[in-house]
């Protein structure tokens, strides 16, 4: 899911679940974990929710890796 989001600004839940071949219920479970960790941000527009990566957090976490 994180890798998929690196190529776009945000994606809706049905897009992600379809691309990963998982149910929306399972996707929501993983969303909560990633959101709690601060890795993603979720926006709700009516009935549709979309997520985006917290690119700053990921950049800070991986700074210096491989040096």
Secondary structure as UniProt FT lines:
FT   HELIX           2..5
FT   TURN            6..7
FT   STRAND          11..12
FT   HELIX           13..20
FT   HELIX           24..37
FT   STRAND          40..45
FT   TURN            46..47
FT   STRAND          48..53
FT   HELIX           55..62
FT   TURN            63..66
//
